[in-house]
């Protein structure tokens, strides 16, 4: 029985890794689309968001199946609970990339540099978050938390510049 449970936990890890990769790709695509001013490419991000949404549902179903059928305790319960929290956050990343597409017309060239840096930092955070979870690496998780401050600072700068640009129009 435990072997089956362990295989399902490994499947959960693999699904989380895949969902993280989808989020990284969506961030990369929307950033590239902005840099190249390619709205066709940007709109493809919306399709990627739909796949991320489906992954959230699939992982959530697996987690609920594990909770109901296996009745995990302690470490296993924490692992499943963390996965449920992560998928909610990763699904939100997909939504945010789709939202960027809809607001792309307000982005000026001066913002692209910061947007690119923010996108790179965010992709690294997604990758490291999933890796920290799968490898149970507390130090890597702490580094992700520190990187969040950098992304927040870039976001605040971009937001201020966008508001100023819109106000001038």
Secondary structure, DSSP 8 states (H G I E B T S, - for coil): -HHHHHHHHHHHHHHHHHHHHHHHHHHHHHHHHHHHT-HHHHHHHHHHHHHHHHHHHHHHHHHHHHHHHH---HHHHHHHHHHHHHHHHHHHHHHHHHHHHHTGGG--HHHHHHHHHHHHHHHHHHHHHHHHHHHT-HHHHHHHHHHHHHHHHHHHHHHHHHHHHHHH-
